[in-house]
Amino acid sequence: MEEKQRVLEMLQAGTVSLEEAEALLKALEEKPKGEARLLRVRIQATDEGKPVRIQLNLPLALAQMVEAFLPQEAKARLREKGVDLPAILQEVRTGVPEGKLVEVMAEEEGKPVEILVEVV
């Protein structure tokens, strides 16, 4: 129920269109019953010397919608780093086993950045 509320809040804030909200709600309803499966994204970096840590847990049903919301520039940067987002999302749709999907160690402006995407 919490995920549905988030989608409605995103709609109210104008973050997603009515059509996108409908697609997200439909994806949530199609979520298989039983074991909750999440796509966990962890990003660790530094900004002006301060550590930045982001952890995002997405139900797989919502994770499949992520690509539509990413700017083209972000998609291009992922491709440059060897991350094939469409292939990863296809794997998620076909039932990927638990574990690491992507692990990227890189530098942005001379500072280390670590990105981990896994299914839990």
All heavy atoms as an XYZ file, in Angstrom:
931
protein
N       0.816     -1.199      0.000
C       0.000      0.000      0.000
C       0.860      1.264      0.000
O       0.499      2.258     -0.589
C      -0.928     -0.045      1.219
C      -1.940      1.061      1.236
S      -3.046      0.888     -0.162
C      -4.379      1.873      0.346
N       2.041      1.188      0.642
C       2.929      2.335      0.707
C       3.379      2.766     -0.689
O       3.474      3.962     -0.972
C       4.132      1.978      1.567
C       5.071      3.137      1.811
C       6.212      2.742      2.723
O       5.982      2.041      3.724
O       7.344      3.146      2.408
N       3.647      1.786     -1.569
C       4.084      2.124     -2.925
C       2.991      2.863     -3.689
O       3.263      3.814     -4.410
C       4.490      0.862     -3.701
C       5.729      0.195     -3.176
C       5.410     -1.050     -2.367
O       4.229     -1.408     -2.230
O       6.364     -1.658     -1.857
N       1.744      2.440     -3.529
C       0.634      3.114     -4.213
C       0.515      4.553     -3.741
O       0.283      5.457     -4.553
C      -0.670      2.355     -3.975
C      -0.732      1.034     -4.689
C      -2.051      0.345     -4.456
C      -2.088     -1.007     -5.141
N      -3.369     -1.688     -4.940
N       0.689      4.770     -2.444
C       0.625      6.117     -1.902
C       1.723      6.989     -2.497
O       1.487      8.135     -2.847
C       0.738      6.085     -0.362
C       0.628      7.453      0.281
C      -0.718      8.106      0.061
O      -1.744      7.443      0.023
N      -0.717      9.409     -0.114
N       2.941      6.423     -2.647
C       4.040      7.183     -3.243
C       3.717      7.580     -4.679
O       4.026      8.689     -5.095
C       5.328      6.375     -3.208
C       6.009      6.459     -1.878
C       7.398      5.908     -1.975
N       7.477      4.800     -1.040
C       8.375      3.866     -1.041
N       9.300      3.853     -1.941
N       8.363      2.915     -0.144
N       3.117      6.664     -5.426
C       2.760      6.977     -6.815
C       1.751      8.119     -6.843
O       1.871      9.055     -7.645
C       2.202      5.730     -7.537
C       1.634      6.108     -8.895
C       3.289      4.667     -7.692
N       0.750      8.066     -5.962
C      -0.253      9.134     -5.921
C       0.365     10.473     -5.516
O      -0.009     11.522     -6.058
C      -1.388      8.748     -4.966
C      -2.216      7.541     -5.405
C      -3.219      7.167     -4.329
C      -2.904      7.798     -6.735
N       1.323     10.441     -4.601
C       2.011     11.673     -4.209
C       2.830     12.228     -5.370
O       2.882     13.444     -5.575
C       2.904     11.412     -2.998
C       2.120     11.185     -1.721
C       2.971     10.686     -0.559
O       4.205     10.498     -0.737
O       2.395     10.468      0.529
N       3.469     11.328     -6.141
C       4.229     11.763     -7.311
C       3.311     12.406     -8.341
O       3.666     13.412     -8.955
C       4.981     10.577     -7.921
C       6.144     10.089     -7.069
S       6.859      8.480     -7.556
C       7.054      8.612     -9.300
N       2.123     11.853     -8.507
C       1.144     12.406     -9.439
C       0.711     13.790     -8.968
O       0.672     14.744     -9.755
C      -0.060     11.467     -9.566
C      -1.205     11.959    -10.440
C      -0.754     12.146    -11.880
C      -2.375     10.987    -10.366
N       0.404     13.908     -7.691
C      -0.038     15.180     -7.138
C       1.047     16.249     -7.269
O       0.750     17.401     -7.562
C      -0.425     15.012     -5.676
C      -1.001     16.272     -5.056
C      -1.437     16.061     -3.616
O      -1.070     15.084     -2.988
N      -2.231     16.981     -3.114
N       2.313     15.857     -7.087
C       3.429     16.803     -7.170
C       3.788     17.138     -8.617
O       4.597     18.024     -8.856
C       4.650     16.231     -6.454
N       3.214     16.404     -9.572
C       3.523     16.648    -10.975
C       4.793     15.969    -11.448
O       5.278     16.239    -12.538
N       5.340     15.072    -10.643
C       6.557     14.343    -11.007
C       6.288     13.349    -12.124
O       7.160     13.084    -12.941
C       7.121     13.594     -9.780
O       7.274     14.529     -8.711
C       8.454     12.964    -10.074
N       5.084     12.785    -12.135
C       4.684     11.850    -13.190
C       3.361     12.314    -13.779
O       2.580     13.002    -13.131
C       4.539     10.391    -12.660
C       5.849      9.852    -12.161
C       3.482     10.295    -11.587
N       3.127     11.929    -15.015
C       1.864     12.256    -15.665
C       0.804     11.246    -15.232
O       1.103     10.225    -14.610
C       2.021     12.205    -17.187
O       2.218     10.859    -17.601
N      -0.443     11.513    -15.584
C      -1.531     10.606    -15.259
C      -1.291      9.239    -15.892
O      -1.469      8.202    -15.244
C      -2.869     11.179    -15.730
C      -4.099     10.313    -15.470
C      -4.258     10.043    -13.977
C      -5.350     10.984    -16.013
N      -0.833      9.226    -17.148
C      -0.573      7.964    -17.832
C       0.544      7.178    -17.146
O       0.463      5.964    -16.988
C      -0.217      8.199    -19.311
C      -1.356      8.759    -20.140
C      -1.568     10.261    -19.956
O      -0.665     10.963    -19.465
O      -2.675     10.734    -20.274
N       1.605      7.878    -16.744
C       2.713      7.214    -16.054
C       2.268      6.665    -14.703
O       2.634      5.552    -14.322
C       3.881      8.186    -15.874
C       4.560      8.551    -17.181
C       5.491      9.739    -17.059
O       5.270     10.614    -16.192
O       6.447      9.801    -17.849
N       1.444      7.437    -13.989
C       0.931      6.973    -12.697
C       0.066      5.729    -12.875
O       0.164      4.774    -12.094
C       0.137      8.084    -12.009
N      -0.765      5.725    -13.914
C      -1.595      4.546    -14.182
C      -0.722      3.324    -14.461
O      -0.997      2.226    -13.970
C      -2.523      4.802    -15.371
C      -3.678      5.718    -15.052
C      -4.520      6.059    -16.274
O      -4.070      5.837    -17.424
O      -5.640      6.556    -16.079
N       0.336      3.514    -15.240
C       1.232      2.397    -15.556
C       1.945      1.894    -14.299
O       2.089      0.683    -14.108
C       2.258      2.830    -16.609
N       2.359      2.812    -13.444
C       3.014      2.403    -12.198
C       2.059      1.630    -11.300
O       2.420      0.594    -10.736
C       3.541      3.631    -11.452
C       4.764      4.312    -12.056
C       5.007      5.654    -11.388
C       5.992      3.435    -11.933
N       0.823      2.124    -11.167
C      -0.158      1.431    -10.328
C      -0.474      0.046    -10.892
O      -0.605     -0.922    -10.137
C      -1.429      2.278    -10.190
C      -1.261      3.546     -9.351
C      -2.499      4.423     -9.459
C      -0.952      3.215     -7.899
N      -0.570     -0.048    -12.219
C      -0.823     -1.349    -12.837
C       0.339     -2.303    -12.569
O       0.132     -3.477    -12.248
C      -1.030     -1.187    -14.345
C      -1.361     -2.482    -15.039
C      -1.602     -2.266    -16.516
C      -1.891     -3.598    -17.175
N      -2.034     -3.481    -18.605
N       1.565     -1.792    -12.680
C       2.741     -2.627    -12.412
C       2.757     -3.114    -10.965
O       3.123     -4.253    -10.693
C       4.017     -1.849    -12.722
N       2.326     -2.269    -10.049
C       2.263     -2.679     -8.643
C       1.244     -3.788     -8.424
O       1.463     -4.700     -7.637
C       1.926     -1.482     -7.748
C       3.062     -0.508     -7.503
C       2.550      0.731     -6.783
C       4.166     -1.164     -6.705
N       0.115     -3.712     -9.120
C      -0.913     -4.741     -8.980
C      -0.463     -6.073     -9.559
O      -0.895     -7.125     -9.111
C      -2.210     -4.280     -9.641
C      -2.890     -3.172     -8.867
C      -4.111     -2.626     -9.572
O      -4.547     -3.223    -10.585
O      -4.637     -1.605     -9.111
N       0.435     -6.023    -10.554
C       0.923     -7.244    -11.192
C       2.059     -7.885    -10.409
O       2.531     -8.947    -10.774
C       1.401     -6.935    -12.616
C       0.268     -6.534    -13.534
C       0.762     -6.073    -14.887
O       1.984     -6.009    -15.111
O      -0.092     -5.752    -15.729
N       2.494     -7.237     -9.338
C       3.589     -7.773     -8.530
C       3.198     -9.143     -8.007
O       2.123     -9.317     -7.451
C       3.892     -6.815     -7.368
C       5.089     -7.219     -6.550
C       5.539     -6.120     -5.623
C       4.689     -6.048     -4.390
N       5.233     -5.129     -3.393
N       4.067    -10.130     -8.203
C       3.723    -11.467     -7.746
C       3.536    -11.523     -6.242
O       4.224    -10.826     -5.503
C       4.923    -12.328     -8.170
C       6.005    -11.374     -8.477
C       5.380    -10.054     -8.785
N       2.582    -12.328     -5.816
C       2.315    -12.505     -4.390
C       3.407    -13.371     -3.784
O       4.068    -14.126     -4.465
C       0.946    -13.163     -4.179
C      -0.197    -12.416     -4.844
C      -0.407    -11.066     -4.244
C      -1.609    -10.393     -4.874
N      -1.458     -9.014     -5.064
N       3.571    -13.265     -2.486
C       4.560    -14.087     -1.816
C       5.801    -13.288     -1.511
O       5.727    -12.185     -0.999
N       6.959    -13.839     -1.848
C       8.231    -13.233     -1.512
C       8.366    -11.844     -2.130
O       8.199    -11.657     -3.325
C       9.362    -14.124     -2.028
C      10.736    -13.593     -1.715
C      11.825    -14.478     -2.282
O      11.530    -15.637     -2.645
O      12.952    -13.998     -2.367
N       8.646    -10.856     -1.282
C       8.852     -9.496     -1.774
C      10.228     -9.428     -2.427
O      11.214     -9.823     -1.827
C       8.753     -8.500     -0.635
N      10.282     -9.006     -3.652
C      11.547     -8.892     -4.378
C      11.814     -7.419     -4.631
O      10.952     -6.693     -5.105
C      11.472     -9.651     -5.710
C      11.071    -11.096     -5.608
C      12.231    -12.041     -5.423
N      13.345    -11.704     -6.268
C      13.902    -12.520     -7.133
N      13.427    -13.712     -7.313
N      14.947    -12.146     -7.834
N      13.010     -7.010     -4.325
C      13.398     -5.617     -4.462
C      14.612     -5.486     -5.352
O      15.453     -6.380     -5.411
C      13.770     -5.027     -3.093
C      12.706     -4.974     -2.025
C      13.309     -4.513     -0.707
C      11.573     -4.063     -2.430
N      14.699     -4.360     -6.003
C      15.908     -3.969     -6.703
C      16.560     -2.917     -5.809
O      15.989     -1.865     -5.563
C      15.581     -3.382     -8.074
C      16.771     -3.107     -8.969
C      17.460     -4.413     -9.342
C      16.341     -2.377    -10.210
N      17.718     -3.243     -5.271
C      18.420     -2.342     -4.350
C      19.519     -1.635     -5.124
O      20.353     -2.272     -5.762
C      19.021     -3.125     -3.195
C      19.835     -2.242     -2.242
C      20.343     -3.011     -1.058
N      19.192     -3.374     -0.244
C      19.165     -4.445      0.556
N      20.201     -5.243      0.639
N      18.093     -4.697      1.265
N      19.511     -0.311     -5.043
C      20.535      0.507     -5.685
C      21.260      1.265     -4.581
O      20.635      1.969     -3.793
C      19.912      1.504     -6.686
C      20.989      2.359     -7.331
C      19.076      0.786     -7.727
N      22.584      1.079     -4.533
C      23.399      1.787     -3.544
C      24.460      2.597     -4.270
O      25.153      2.068     -5.141
C      24.067      0.811     -2.581
C      23.078      0.231     -1.588
C      23.785     -0.550     -0.543
N      24.196     -1.826     -1.138
C      24.876     -2.750     -0.492
N      25.257     -2.552      0.732
N      25.192     -3.880     -1.080
N      24.562      3.859     -3.899
C      25.553      4.744     -4.493
C      26.347      5.369     -3.355
O      25.766      5.885     -2.398
C      24.889      5.851     -5.340
C      24.037      5.210     -6.446
C      25.935      6.811     -5.901
C      23.184      6.176     -7.206
N      27.672      5.280     -3.466
C      28.559      5.906     -2.477
C      29.529      6.801     -3.225
O      30.152      6.378     -4.202
C      29.312      4.844     -1.690
C      28.391      3.974     -0.867
C      29.171      2.995     -0.007
O      30.277      3.284      0.433
N      28.594      1.831      0.231
N      29.628      8.024     -2.771
C      30.511      8.986     -3.412
C      30.881     10.053     -2.380
O      30.531      9.939     -1.211
C      29.813      9.618     -4.620
N      31.577     11.075     -2.837
C      31.868     12.218     -1.985
C      31.488     13.481     -2.727
O      31.561     13.536     -3.961
C      33.360     12.290     -1.591
O      34.144     12.350     -2.775
C      33.774     11.104     -0.758
N      31.064     14.469     -1.971
C      30.709     15.763     -2.540
C      31.303     16.826     -1.631
O      30.926     16.916     -0.458
C      29.189     15.914     -2.640
C      28.784     17.200     -3.321
O      29.571     17.735     -4.126
O      27.669     17.689     -3.042
N      32.248     17.579     -2.161
C      32.946     18.612     -1.391
C      33.530     18.039     -0.108
O      33.415     18.616      0.969
C      32.006     19.782     -1.105
C      31.554     20.487     -2.369
C      30.645     21.667     -2.108
O      30.474     22.055     -0.937
O      30.130     22.216     -3.091
N      34.104     16.827     -0.230
C      34.759     16.186      0.898
C      33.833     15.469      1.863
O      34.284     14.820      2.791
N      32.537     15.571      1.662
C      31.579     14.916      2.546
C      31.074     13.637      1.881
O      30.779     13.628      0.681
C      30.389     15.834      2.828
C      30.764     17.090      3.563
C      29.563     17.965      3.788
C      29.969     19.265      4.463
N      28.837     20.163      4.636
N      30.970     12.551      2.654
C      30.470     11.299      2.056
C      28.991     11.420      1.687
O      28.205     12.030      2.419
C      30.675     10.261      3.161
C      30.834     11.029      4.421
C      31.314     12.398      4.058
N      28.667     10.882      0.537
C      27.280     10.836      0.069
C      26.920      9.370     -0.101
O      27.601      8.643     -0.818
C      27.115     11.578     -1.274
C      25.694     11.437     -1.785
C      27.509     13.039     -1.137
N      25.901      8.943      0.582
C      25.458      7.556      0.479
C      23.959      7.562      0.178
O      23.183      8.157      0.912
C      25.709      6.801      1.772
C      27.155      6.711      2.149
C      27.327      5.888      3.414
N      28.520      6.176      4.164
C      29.739      5.804      3.871
N      29.965      5.157      2.823
N      30.765      6.085      4.617
N      23.613      6.877     -0.874
C      22.211      6.785     -1.275
C      21.866      5.311     -1.377
O      22.591      4.548     -2.004
C      21.968      7.470     -2.637
C      22.349      8.948     -2.551
C      20.521      7.282     -3.079
C      22.410      9.641     -3.885
N      20.794      4.920     -0.730
C      20.295      3.551     -0.875
C      18.828      3.637     -1.231
O      18.053      4.274     -0.534
C      20.480      2.732      0.398
C      19.983      1.309      0.207
C      20.465      0.382      1.304
O      21.599      0.449      1.723
N      19.579     -0.484      1.751
N      18.486      3.003     -2.320
C      17.125      3.035     -2.831
C      16.658      1.606     -3.015
O      17.305      0.830     -3.695
C      17.114      3.779     -4.171
C      15.802      3.897     -4.907
C      14.817      4.711     -4.097
C      16.036      4.551     -6.254
N      15.559      1.252     -2.386
C      14.960     -0.071     -2.547
C      13.674      0.086     -3.344
O      12.749      0.760     -2.888
C      14.659     -0.706     -1.187
C      15.919     -1.024     -0.423
O      16.898     -1.475     -0.988
N      15.900     -0.788      0.865
N      13.636     -0.518     -4.508
C      12.468     -0.428     -5.381
C      11.835     -1.797     -5.552
O      12.542     -2.762     -5.847
C      12.875      0.051     -6.779
C      13.359      1.460     -6.945
C      13.874      1.660     -8.361
C      12.250      2.441     -6.661
N      10.515     -1.900     -5.403
C       9.876     -3.154     -5.794
C      10.192     -3.392     -7.270
O      10.261     -2.450     -8.061
C       8.386     -2.882     -5.592
C       8.333     -1.744     -4.630
C       9.564     -0.920     -4.905
N      10.414     -4.638     -7.631
C      10.780     -4.934     -9.023
C       9.774     -4.360    -10.007
O      10.148     -3.915    -11.081
C      10.929     -6.441     -9.221
C      12.188     -7.035     -8.624
C      12.226     -8.541     -8.838
C      13.437     -6.408     -9.186
N       8.504     -4.345     -9.634
C       7.490     -3.805    -10.532
C       7.751     -2.326    -10.831
O       7.574     -1.878    -11.965
C       6.098     -3.978     -9.936
N       8.198     -1.577     -9.847
C       8.512     -0.161    -10.078
C       9.854      0.004    -10.768
O      10.035      0.912    -11.564
C       8.520      0.602     -8.755
C       7.175      0.938     -8.145
C       7.364      1.660     -6.827
C       6.328      1.769     -9.072
N      10.784     -0.867    -10.460
C      12.116     -0.776    -11.062
C      12.039     -0.865    -12.582
O      12.828     -0.248    -13.285
C      13.015     -1.869    -10.505
N      11.064     -1.600    -13.069
C      10.913     -1.764    -14.512
C      10.506     -0.452    -15.186
O      10.679     -0.288    -16.378
C       9.908     -2.860    -14.811
C      10.377     -4.214    -14.321
C       9.304     -5.270    -14.387
O       8.216     -5.035    -14.873
N       9.611     -6.451    -13.892
N       9.998      0.492    -14.403
C       9.568      1.771    -14.954
C      10.679      2.825    -14.903
O      10.540      3.897    -15.461
C       8.352      2.290    -14.171
C       7.174      1.343    -14.132
S       6.417      1.098    -15.735
C       5.750      2.710    -16.032
N      11.788      2.515    -14.246
C      12.850      3.487    -14.011
C      13.374      4.103    -15.293
O      13.583      5.309    -15.379
C      14.001      2.841    -13.205
C      15.246      3.689    -13.236
C      13.559      2.606    -11.785
N      13.604      3.296    -16.290
C      14.234      3.782    -17.516
C      13.466      4.944    -18.132
O      14.060      5.887    -18.659
C      14.402      2.662    -18.537
C      15.203      3.104    -19.734
C      15.416      1.988    -20.737
O      14.672      1.012    -20.754
O      16.366      2.133    -21.517
N      12.152      4.923    -18.042
C      11.347      5.983    -18.638
C      11.585      7.338    -17.969
O      11.386      8.380    -18.588
C       9.863      5.622    -18.548
N      12.039      7.335    -16.714
C      12.214      8.580    -15.975
C      13.637      9.116    -16.026
O      13.883     10.236    -15.615
C      11.796      8.387    -14.511
C      10.343      8.092    -14.366
C       9.918      6.805    -14.095
C       9.398      9.082    -14.514
C       8.581      6.510    -13.971
C       8.058      8.805    -14.388
C       7.642      7.526    -14.117
N      14.585      8.322    -16.513
C      15.976      8.772    -16.549
C      16.208      9.710    -17.729
O      15.780      9.435    -18.843
C      16.924      7.579    -16.691
C      17.116      6.708    -15.475
C      18.045      5.545    -15.813
C      17.664      7.490    -14.304
N      16.913     10.808    -17.487
C      17.255     11.696    -18.607
C      18.188     10.978    -19.578
O      18.960     10.103    -19.189
C      17.981     12.861    -17.919
C      17.742     12.717    -16.467
C      17.369     11.296    -16.204
N      18.138     11.374    -20.836
C      18.979     10.766    -21.864
C      20.463     10.887    -21.513
O      21.246      9.976    -21.770
C      18.709     11.397    -23.234
C      17.347     11.055    -23.803
C      17.163      9.564    -23.978
O      18.064      8.839    -24.385
N      15.969      9.082    -23.663
N      20.847     12.001    -20.901
C      22.243     12.204    -20.507
C      22.676     11.136    -19.490
O      23.781     10.594    -19.583
C      22.415     13.597    -19.904
C      23.827     13.914    -19.493
C      23.935     15.314    -18.918
O      23.696     16.282    -19.667
O      24.270     15.421    -17.727
N      21.810     10.813    -18.539
C      22.135      9.786    -17.535
C      22.262      8.425    -18.197
O      23.169      7.648    -17.865
C      21.069      9.757    -16.443
N      21.382      8.122    -19.143
C      21.450      6.845    -19.854
C      22.759      6.743    -20.635
O      23.406      5.688    -20.652
C      20.258      6.692    -20.800
C      18.929      6.520    -20.093
C      17.810      6.438    -21.112
C      16.456      6.502    -20.456
N      15.366      6.444    -21.417
N      23.159      7.839    -21.265
C      24.403      7.845    -22.035
C      25.609      7.632    -21.123
O      26.523      6.880    -21.458
C      24.547      9.158    -22.806
N      25.602      8.236    -19.955
C      26.727      8.070    -19.022
C      26.798      6.644    -18.510
O      27.884      6.103    -18.329
C      26.606      9.056    -17.869
C      26.621     10.466    -18.432
C      27.261     11.536    -17.742
N      28.532     11.319    -17.139
C      28.931     12.042    -16.116
N      28.146     12.958    -15.612
N      30.110     11.845    -15.590
N      25.639      6.024    -18.281
C      25.634      4.618    -17.867
C      26.238      3.742    -18.952
O      27.047      2.856    -18.677
C      24.217      4.158    -17.533
C      23.637      4.649    -16.212
C      22.157      4.295    -16.110
C      24.401      4.060    -15.041
N      25.846      4.008    -20.227
C      26.400      3.229    -21.345
C      27.915      3.401    -21.418
O      28.638      2.451    -21.664
C      25.743      3.640    -22.662
C      24.364      3.044    -22.873
C      23.861      3.253    -24.292
N      23.795      4.655    -24.683
C      22.762      5.470    -24.459
N      21.692      5.004    -23.837
N      22.785      6.717    -24.852
N      28.395      4.636    -21.196
C      29.840      4.901    -21.215
C      30.566      4.070    -20.162
O      31.714      3.685    -20.358
C      30.114      6.380    -20.942
C      29.748      7.297    -22.078
C      29.861      8.762    -21.675
O      30.393      9.068    -20.571
O      29.418      9.614    -22.460
N      29.907      3.810    -19.042
C      30.504      3.029    -17.950
C      30.290      1.533    -18.128
O      30.618      0.744    -17.255
C      29.931      3.471    -16.592
C      30.146      4.925    -16.269
C      31.612      5.240    -16.083
C      31.788      6.698    -15.684
N      33.164      7.113    -15.701
N      29.698      1.131    -19.254
C      29.493     -0.289    -19.527
C      28.235     -0.871    -18.920
O      28.105     -2.090    -18.823
N      27.308     -0.022    -18.518
C      26.053     -0.486    -17.919
C      24.971     -0.468    -18.994
O      24.602      0.588    -19.505
C      25.635      0.399    -16.722
C      24.302     -0.055    -16.159
C      26.712      0.382    -15.659
N      24.475     -1.651    -19.345
C      23.428     -1.795    -20.355
C      22.076     -1.857    -19.641
O      21.563     -2.938    -19.345
C      23.676     -3.054    -21.179
C      22.706     -3.187    -22.338
O      21.748     -2.393    -22.438
O      22.914     -4.105    -23.154
N      21.512     -0.692    -19.343
C      20.273     -0.623    -18.567
C      19.114     -1.375    -19.215
O      18.418     -2.128    -18.527
C      19.894      0.835    -18.301
C      18.731      1.060    -17.356
C      18.983      0.424    -15.999
C      18.455      2.543    -17.208
N      18.882     -1.247    -20.523
C      17.792     -2.027    -21.115
C      17.959     -3.532    -20.919
O      16.992     -4.240    -20.630
C      17.843     -1.651    -22.604
C      18.463     -0.299    -22.622
C      19.467     -0.319    -21.497
N      19.186     -4.032    -21.027
C      19.425     -5.471    -20.828
C      19.171     -5.869    -19.381
O      18.595     -6.925    -19.106
C      20.851     -5.832    -21.232
N      19.574     -5.010    -18.445
C      19.337     -5.300    -17.029
C      17.843     -5.352    -16.744
O      17.353     -6.275    -16.079
C      20.020     -4.244    -16.143
C      21.540     -4.374    -16.253
C      19.563     -4.375    -14.686
C      22.291     -3.218    -15.642
N      17.114     -4.381    -17.259
C      15.663     -4.362    -17.023
C      14.979     -5.559    -17.678
O      14.018     -6.099    -17.136
C      15.064     -3.040    -17.506
C      15.507     -1.812    -16.708
C      14.956     -0.545    -17.327
C      15.112     -1.930    -15.255
N      15.472     -5.993    -18.825
C      14.921     -7.190    -19.460
C      15.147     -8.403    -18.578
O      14.263     -9.235    -18.407
C      15.530     -7.404    -20.847
C      14.999     -8.627    -21.566
C      13.489     -8.566    -21.789
O      12.910     -7.517    -22.011
N      12.840     -9.712    -21.697
N      16.335     -8.512    -18.007
C      16.631     -9.616    -17.087
C      15.684     -9.585    -15.891
O      15.196    -10.620    -15.453
C      18.082     -9.554    -16.602
C      19.082     -9.957    -17.628
C      18.983    -11.434    -17.985
O      18.770    -12.265    -17.091
O      19.129    -11.746    -19.175
N      15.439     -8.392    -15.361
C      14.529     -8.250    -14.223
C      13.129     -8.725    -14.615
O      12.459     -9.423    -13.868
C      14.512     -6.791    -13.716
C      13.390     -6.563    -12.724
C      15.854     -6.434    -13.094
N      12.696     -8.349    -15.812
C      11.348     -8.745    -16.273
C      11.223    -10.261    -16.439
O      10.147    -10.813    -16.261
C      11.031     -8.066    -17.603
C      10.584     -6.635    -17.472
C      10.035     -6.103    -18.780
N      11.074     -5.609    -19.675
C      11.636     -4.419    -19.604
N      11.305     -3.588    -18.672
N      12.554     -4.052    -20.462
N      12.323    -10.922    -16.780
C      12.248    -12.361    -17.016
C      12.584    -13.177    -15.779
O      12.657    -14.401    -15.854
C      13.189    -12.774    -18.173
O      14.527    -12.403    -17.842
C      12.764    -12.142    -19.477
N      12.763    -12.522    -14.643
C      12.965    -13.261    -13.405
C      14.412    -13.575    -13.098
O      14.809    -14.726    -13.042
N      15.206    -12.555    -12.917
C      16.619    -12.732    -12.616
C      16.786    -13.284    -11.197
O      16.004    -12.976    -10.310
C      17.356    -11.378    -12.786
C      16.948    -10.395    -11.725
C      18.844    -11.564    -12.789
N      17.777    -14.133    -10.974
C      18.008    -14.647     -9.619
C      18.538    -13.553     -8.702
O      19.038    -12.536     -9.159
C      19.060    -15.737     -9.825
C      19.742    -15.365    -11.094
C      18.711    -14.660    -11.938
N      18.435    -13.800     -7.401
C      18.936    -12.826     -6.443
C      20.441    -12.663     -6.585
O      21.143    -13.568     -6.997
C      18.599    -13.276     -5.019
C      17.131    -13.187     -4.715
C      16.837    -13.483     -3.254
O      17.766    -13.573     -2.440
O      15.650    -13.617     -2.942
N      20.911    -11.483     -6.224
C      22.341    -11.215     -6.245
C      22.666     -9.951     -7.005
O      21.787     -9.191     -7.414
N      23.969     -9.721     -7.222
C      24.444     -8.515     -7.885
C      24.085     -8.539     -9.367
O      24.288     -9.534    -10.034
C      25.953     -8.384     -7.756
C      26.433     -8.117     -6.363
C      27.942     -8.003     -6.353
C      28.445     -7.878     -4.940
N      29.917     -7.823     -4.890
N      23.576     -7.415     -9.836
C      23.339     -7.238    -11.272
C      24.431     -6.365    -11.871
O      24.925     -6.636    -12.953
C      21.986     -6.568    -11.525
C      20.739     -7.356    -11.194
C      19.511     -6.505    -11.428
C      20.666     -8.616    -12.020
N      24.770     -5.298    -11.159
C      25.753     -4.340    -11.654
C      26.589     -3.865    -10.472
O      26.057     -3.582     -9.399
C      25.062     -3.106    -12.283
C      26.083     -2.055    -12.691
C      24.200     -3.495    -13.451
N      27.887     -3.780    -10.685
C      28.772     -3.171     -9.701
C      29.750     -2.311    -10.470
O      30.484     -2.812    -11.320
C      29.503     -4.231     -8.885
C      30.283     -3.654     -7.743
C      30.786     -4.724     -6.784
O      30.845     -5.910     -7.158
O      31.133     -4.349     -5.667
N      29.721     -1.020    -10.212
C      30.557     -0.075    -10.945
C      31.428      0.683     -9.951
O      30.932      1.234     -8.969
C      29.686      0.943    -11.734
C      30.566      1.967    -12.422
C      28.793      0.234    -12.732
N      32.716      0.681    -10.210
C      33.664      1.498     -9.459
C      34.213      2.491    -10.477
O      34.791      2.088    -11.481
C      34.784      0.648     -8.878
C      34.322     -0.460     -7.959
S      33.654      0.128     -6.417
C      35.131      0.572     -5.565
N      34.015      3.769    -10.220
C      34.443      4.776    -11.186
C      34.900      6.021    -10.431
O      34.868      6.069     -9.207
C      33.292      5.114    -12.128
N      35.322      7.007    -11.202
C      35.684      8.299    -10.632
C      34.925      9.373    -11.375
O      34.785      9.319    -12.590
C      37.182      8.556    -10.743
C      38.003      7.768     -9.755
C      39.430      8.268     -9.652
O      39.724      9.386    -10.119
O      40.241      7.528     -9.096
N      34.443     10.335    -10.623
C      33.762     11.490    -11.194
C      34.508     12.708    -10.677
O      34.560     12.932     -9.457
C      32.295     11.518    -10.762
C      31.485     12.650    -11.324
C      31.291     12.568    -12.827
O      31.230     11.453    -13.373
O      31.196     13.619    -13.455
N      35.111     13.459    -11.573
C      35.914     14.628    -11.217
C      36.995     14.259    -10.202
O      37.222     14.968     -9.213
C      35.007     15.745    -10.688
C      34.015     16.233    -11.723
C      33.079     17.301    -11.201
O      33.256     17.776    -10.061
O      32.169     17.674    -11.948
N      37.637     13.097    -10.402
C      38.725     12.671     -9.556
C      38.316     12.089     -8.216
O      39.152     11.795     -7.386
N      37.020     11.932     -7.998
C      36.528     11.392     -6.734
C      35.903     10.023     -6.989
O      35.216      9.822     -7.981
C      35.480     12.329     -6.134
C      36.024     13.711     -5.848
C      34.922     14.640     -5.435
C      35.454     16.062     -5.355
N      34.393     17.038     -5.392
N      36.128      9.061     -6.086
C      35.589      7.718     -6.295
C      34.061      7.684     -6.176
O      33.473      8.375     -5.348
C      36.233      6.881     -5.196
C      36.619      7.867     -4.142
C      36.885      9.169     -4.847
N      33.457      6.895     -7.049
C      32.010      6.666     -7.026
C      31.789      5.170     -7.130
O      32.374      4.508     -7.974
C      31.304      7.378     -8.209
C      29.815      7.067     -8.217
C      31.541      8.877     -8.158
N      30.957      4.634     -6.264
C      30.645      3.212     -6.286
C      29.137      3.063     -6.449
O      28.346      3.695     -5.745
C      31.078      2.565     -4.971
C      30.782      1.089     -4.903
C      31.213      0.486     -3.574
O      32.039      1.089     -2.874
O      30.713     -0.586     -3.257
N      28.737      2.245     -7.414
C      27.317      1.971     -7.657
C      27.119      0.471     -7.619
O      27.831     -0.262     -8.293
C      26.859      2.530     -9.016
C      27.115      4.043     -9.092
C      25.382      2.208     -9.259
C      26.891      4.628    -10.467
N      26.152      0.024     -6.841
C      25.827     -1.394     -6.747
C      24.329     -1.546     -6.966
O      23.528     -0.864     -6.328
C      26.218     -1.950     -5.377
C      25.803     -3.399     -5.093
C      26.540     -4.361     -6.004
C      26.050     -3.735     -3.642
N      23.959     -2.431     -7.886
C      22.555     -2.750     -8.128
C      22.403     -4.242     -7.913
O      23.116     -5.042     -8.518
C      22.119     -2.375     -9.563
C      20.646     -2.707     -9.785
C      22.397     -0.899     -9.842
N      21.484     -4.641     -7.024
C      21.286     -6.048     -6.748
C      19.811     -6.346     -6.518
O      19.025     -5.470     -6.187
C      22.119     -6.491     -5.554
C      21.786     -5.775     -4.262
C      22.722     -6.125     -3.113
O      23.379     -7.173     -3.174
O      22.775     -5.337     -2.162
N      19.461     -7.610     -6.719
C      18.099     -8.087     -6.465
C      18.103     -8.779     -5.113
O      18.946     -9.634     -4.868
C      17.635     -9.064     -7.559
C      16.254     -9.610     -7.232
C      17.626     -8.371     -8.915
N      17.193     -8.374     -4.253
C      17.091     -8.991     -2.922
C      15.660     -9.406     -2.640
O      14.752     -8.942     -3.248
C      17.593     -8.052     -1.801
C      19.063     -7.812     -1.942
C      16.848     -6.748     -1.783
